[in-house]
Amino acid sequence: MNAPSPFSSRPVYIVDGARTPQIKARGVPGPFHASDLGVAAGRALLLRQPFQPADLDEVIFGCVSSGPDEANIGRVISLRLGCGHRVPAWTVQRNCASGMQALDSAAKDIALGRADLVLAGGAEAMSHHPVMFNEKMVAWLAGFNRAKTLPQKLRELARLRGAHLVPVIGLLRGLTDPVVGLTMGQTTEELAHRFGIFRAEMDAFALQSHQRLAAAQDSLADELVPLYDGQSVIEHDNGLRADSSLEQLAQLKPVFDLKYGRVTAGNSAQVTDGAACLILASAGALEKYGLRPTPSRNCCNAMAGTPTPSTGGKSTKPSPARCWPA
């Protein structure tokens, strides 16, 4: 725990950042894929810099579930931004902290002298998480594909049942812990019960969150990149409920525990599409390109493991995590 900080000899500076609006998913695939959103945020950010995209040492993006046409989405975004084939680009995944992991990875590379100028961020299009065939259907399709003659194909068709057509909802499966079998919402219910967080407190916190966003929207203009979806321009986070009230929130029914639950559509995070990215730099890169860093700099990162709700709440203390002082 007393090892020297990797940031002590090579400080990491935050130069600039940009993000897209957070676009609420409304039951159908949204107008943008995750790579589209990453490119939109990255392009606006790079256009106002004194260096060229090819001057970057690497590009790192976090993403939980990129589409089949976006394998290694960090590389896809990098190439679409014009960084060129020589700039390495890669993707990280730490569920909801994937974007933060990208920043952590970039900061460490700069601190260790492996890079001087990095574009890092996160992109996600949750509305595009797939609806998939179940394994029974996949096996049936394989059998049907092996059938060569018409009688063979007819026999395979006769085996098709309604159970084959039950879809696998990728988003729901992805939000379910495969170890303990709980969805994120069910986990939230267990944590709320364990720590005595009541429905009224959750509703009040949710209302305050929307009120704060409503009050801050004008000041967020510099960081937001407007998007055109083919019909209209999206300039702000469109999941804001500025007219919400405690009375309205109290009328919503629980989603995950219908009888005793506390988590509702009004006090939980929305399903959303969006992207954000930062430029991180070493002192050498600041001097080389004449960059002016923000008042903040990366000085300390730490990850910690915690018990899952299925452990019965025997411990709420996280596993030891290393965090170096600046």
Secondary structure, DSSP 8 states (H G I E B T S, - for coil): -----TTTTS-EEEEEEEE---EE--SS--S--HHHHHHHHHHHHHHTSSS-GGG-SEEEEE-S---TT-SSHHHHHHHHTT--TTS-EEEE--GGGHHHHHHHHHHHHHHTTS-SEEEEEEEEEGGG--EE--HHHHHHHHHHHH--SHHHHHHHHHT--GGGG--EEHHHHHTB-TTT--BHHHHHHHHHHHHT--HHHHHHHHHHHHHHHHHHGGGGTTTB--EE-SSSEE-S-TT--TT--HHHHHTS--SSSTTT----SSSS---EEEEEEEEEE-HHHHHHHT----S-EE----------GGGTTS------------
